[in-house]
Amino acid sequence: MLGRRYETVNQPWGRKELNRAIRKSSGGSLDGFRRDIARLLGGRAEQAAFFDSARMGLRNLLKAIQDKNRKSVLISAMNCPVVVDAVKLSGLQPEYYDLADSEGRINCESIVAKASSDCGIVIIPHLYGLPAASKQDLAYFREKNIMVIEDCAH
């Protein structure tokens, strides 16, 4: 849902499909399509933004939310290279962490322990549709003043 200030939704639409969907939306305009898709996802039209790729969407999100005093982003070592590209294109530095321990459990304390002092963002992938971070984990990151981006592209 788009209920938060920054959130992305990635759909594998090409430019042709997007233009067809725009024409079908109420009013046949990009504004109508933006309003319709935001309503579908539970948000407001001004919260919806469209990009040609997930890489560019993530890059723009990172540029919008980055803190000039915090220049690194924690990324799971098991991730798509597009995520690393987006971090580098945004002007930030990637740092890597193991997503889970040998038992498959995510330990947010150990993830934060890997962060340098200038880390302000962590990207956590949801693999195979399974949420990787609990509300308790998200609260832990919030306490440490580290913004969480949940990558649901898998």
C-alpha positions in Angstrom: 0.0 0.0 0.0 1.0 3.6 -0.5 -0.1 4.7 3.0 3.5 5.8 4.0 5.4 8.8 2.7 7.8 6.8 0.5 7.0 3.3 -0.8 7.5 1.7 -4.2 5.6 -0.9 -6.2 7.4 -2.6 -9.0 5.4 -4.1 -11.9 7.1 -5.6 -15.0 5.2 -3.2 -17.4 6.9 -2.1 -20.5 6.3 1.4 -21.9 3.7 0.1 -24.4 1.6 -1.6 -21.6 1.9 1.5 -19.4 0.7 3.8 -22.2 -2.2 1.4 -22.9 -3.2 1.4 -19.2 -2.9 5.2 -19.2 -5.3 5.5 -22.1 -7.8 3.2 -20.3 -7.7 5.1 -17.1 -10.4 7.6 -16.3 -9.9 10.7 -18.4 -7.2 8.9 -20.5 -4.4 10.9 -18.8 -1.4 10.1 -16.7 -3.0 12.0 -13.8 -6.1 9.8 -14.1 -4.0 6.7 -14.1 -1.9 7.9 -11.2 -5.1 8.6 -9.2 -6.6 5.2 -10.1 -3.5 3.2 -9.2 -3.0 5.1 -5.9 -6.7 4.5 -5.0 -6.2 0.8 -5.8 -3.2 0.6 -3.5 -4.8 2.7 -0.7 -2.8 5.9 -1.2 -3.1 9.4 -2.7 -2.2 10.3 -6.3 0.7 12.5 -5.2 2.3 9.5 -3.7 2.4 7.5 -6.9 5.5 7.8 -9.2 6.4 5.8 -12.2 9.8 4.7 -13.5 11.0 2.7 -16.4 12.8 0.2 -14.1 13.1 -0.9 -10.5 16.7 0.3 -10.6 15.7 3.9 -11.4 12.8 3.8 -8.9 15.1 2.7 -6.1 17.8 5.2 -7.1 15.3 8.0 -7.0 13.8 6.9 -3.7 17.3 6.7 -2.2 18.2 10.2 -3.5 15.0 11.6 -2.0 15.4 10.1 1.5 19.2 10.2 2.0 20.7 12.1 4.8 23.8 14.1 3.9 25.6 12.9 7.1 24.8 9.2 6.4 26.4 8.0 3.1 26.0 4.2 3.3 23.2 1.7 2.8 23.1 -1.9 4.2 22.3 -4.5 1.6 21.9 -8.2 1.9 24.8 -10.1 0.4 22.2 -12.3 -1.3 20.6 -9.8 -3.6 20.0 -8.7 -7.1 22.8 -6.7 -8.6 20.2 -4.1 -9.6 19.9 -3.1 -6.0 23.7 -2.4 -5.7 23.5 -0.4 -9.0 20.7 1.7 -7.6 22.6 2.5 -4.4 25.7 3.5 -6.4 23.7 5.6 -8.9 22.2 7.5 -6.0 25.6 8.5 -4.8 25.5 6.2 -1.7 28.0 3.5 -0.7 26.7 -0.1 -0.3 27.6 -2.2 2.8 26.8 -5.9 2.9 25.3 -8.1 5.6 24.2 -11.8 5.8 20.4 -11.9 5.7 20.0 -14.8 8.1 22.0 -17.0 10.4 22.7 -20.7 9.7 19.2 -21.6 11.1 17.5 -19.1 8.7 16.7 -16.6 11.4 17.1 -12.9 10.8 18.9 -11.1 13.6 18.5 -7.4 13.2 21.0 -6.7 16.0 23.7 -8.4 14.0 22.7 -6.5 10.9 23.0 -3.2 12.7 26.3 -4.3 14.2 27.7 -4.5 10.6 26.7 -0.9 9.9 29.2 1.8 9.9 28.5 5.0 11.8 27.4 6.8 8.6 24.7 4.1 7.7 21.2 5.5 7.4 19.3 3.0 5.3 19.0 -0.8 5.3 17.3 -2.7 2.4 15.8 -6.0 3.5 14.6 -8.4 0.7 11.4 -10.4 1.2 12.4 -13.6 -0.5 9.7 -15.7 -2.2 6.9 -13.6 -0.8 7.9 -14.1 2.9 8.4 -11.0 5.0 11.9 -10.9 6.3 11.5 -8.4 9.1 8.9 -8.3 11.9 7.3 -5.3 13.5 9.8 -5.8 16.4 12.7 -5.7 13.9 11.4 -2.6 12.2 11.1 -0.9 15.7 14.7 -1.9 16.4 15.9 -0.2 13.2 13.8 2.9 14.0 15.4 3.1 17.5 18.8 3.1 15.8 17.6 5.8 13.4 18.1 3.5 10.3 15.4 3.8 7.7 14.2 0.5 6.3 13.3 -0.2 2.7 11.5 -3.5 2.3 12.4 -4.9 -1.1 9.4 -7.0 -2.2 10.5 -7.5 -5.8 11.3 -11.2 -5.3 
